[in-house]
Amino acid sequence: MTMGDKIDAVLDHVDKALPLSLERLFELIRIKSVSTEAAHAQDCRDAAEWLAQDLRGLGFDASVRDTDGHPMVVGHNRADAGPHILFYGHYDVQPVDPLRLWETDPFEPVMKPLPNGDTAIVARGASDDKGQLMTFVEACRAWKAVTGELPVGVSVLFEGEEEAGSPNLMPFLDKTADELAADAIFVCDTDMWDRDTPAVITMVRGLVSQEIEITCADRDLHSGIYGNAARNALQVMGDMIASLRNADGSVAIDGFYDGIRPLPDAVRAQWQSLPFDDEGFLSDVGLSIPAGETDFPVLEQVWARPSCEIHGLWGGYMGDGFKTVIPAKAHAKISFRLVDGQDPEKVRDAFKAHVRNTIPADCSVTFTDIAAAPATVMALDSPFLRKSLGALTEEWGRKAALAGTGGSIPIIGEFKKRLGCDSLLVGFARFDNRIHSPNEKYDLSSFHKGIRSWVRILAALAED
């Protein structure tokens, strides 16, 4: 049997076995694995045990590994030749609050017809990340059922604390780096380009986040007695925040843009060919004027340019009524999204220097470091990328997009640092999946064609 014949047979099996695949997904969804709530600690372990048992049934050497928090699931199906890949997903889910906004039981999946003729799987975790995770597992199941083996060597790592910030993932990777060694890592926790166009995300922005406190006087002051003469911490904070941006939308911190590598012409050309509506992107949220660097289109602003954002600002009296105080302290939460070439530590230090140089000499500032992670970029000449794009294009009948993401996924950088290989982000979620919100959904077509896509990708990776 040729590889083409095998692929056809495995895809046919996927189509016929879809009802059983859905039953298994529903079983996993019903386990209330909310990682951030202590009451669900046993549920998280139950989900890990369920996955390990399912993998063992497919011939994986799989086990549940304890951490200081929720357990990991590790499984191996090694091959004598060819590449070996590591697949990462997470079995934990977000809390369901506010429960009153759910139209059905969050942990009892239901099939809901959609106006476009598709069907939605509605439940917590249906998209993020149980549905996505199971597309890969079901593809492996189909290969095993039809041919008795996988086309390439596969290891899996399923985490139980992604929604809680992955506090135990890095120490775990340090301990298991040799065991988890692979030629490439695949992550299925992302979106398609649009409803009908698959994508491989090759650029992920980094992140530096800080909480700051500016102190002026040694106590809140009466504005009638000290007004004009005494510094107002909120005013000082406001002046500092205003100084972070130039009129053209660029960040005004000295050295902020140091080291940035230009966007490759091939990537820019591919992005320009995508059906992206700058005006529509903003009008969907009630805006019309881009706020980033004026020399760059919106898509580049959110995927390939660094940013500075204010997430919280507070101080003084915030209760009912009015209290005419001059606040002694002001607080803010500020983050920077980073792109390829920026050093998180240097950006953090440059920001601190900017703040210290901006505030008056008789005021002080303290900083709390929250996060610092570099941007990650995958080499465009990677054979894993080329083969994955080809397989996705074959399945969806549309040229797969090379995409970036404006968000930050710190684990991608940690995989590169600790395991020494690149990650490809291949996901089948859609932007209206309501992840982290009530009535989360995963389209049936996403689940079905996601399984078929992984069947093709596994086969493509085995080719010379």
Disulfide bonds with the S-S distance in Angstrom:
none
